[in-house]
Amino acid sequence: MNQFYTRAEAAGAIAAQLHPDDAKLREQAAENYSWRLYDALCDGELTGRDPTNRLPITLRGLAGAIAFGGCLIGELDLNGWLVAIGVGVRLSSPESISGDTRSKDAATESSDMGPGAAREDAILATFEKFKSSGTRDFRQKTIDYWKLSKSTIYKSLGRARKRRGKPASWNPFDLK
């Protein structure tokens, strides 16, 4: 089951993961992450949900900025965003990992993550990690890791590259 957090709860939980033993640093990190989460919501990097029905908020501009102020953030969406920005922490509720035999990190970074920009960025990060490690079959390892179709991986990599300002028409499966 996907847990939902307010922006303040999510920021506090991230800060608690980063600084479990230092209250002052935890408070500073919570404040910083509260604003960074708000920016990510407004920029479309993170999905904000209406607290009354948990449906994604699709408003942009001023209306979106107002709506994102009081929205909820799903744990899977939040963890996908944390992976994409490379923070090195994840949030988990006992319900979200029960019955899952994979490691916590694999459960967070795999196909359990909902579709969207955060997952696409995490797929690109995985692809680049396998490629830079010198793994011969890095393309297939990316597909196997994410347990998604080759087509889905290809499209996700293209969109993630486009957001980084690189050519989206690049084919990661072209052996040339």
Secondary structure, DSSP 8 states (H G I E B T S, - for coil): ---EEEHHHHHHHHHHHH-TT-HHHHHHHHHHHHHHHHHHHHTTSS-EE-TTT--B----HHHHHHHHTT-EEEHHHHHHHHHHHT-------HHHHTT--S-HHHHHHSTTS-SSHHHHHHHHHHHHHHHHTT-TTHHHHHHHHHT--HHHHHHHHHHHHHHTTS-TT--TT---
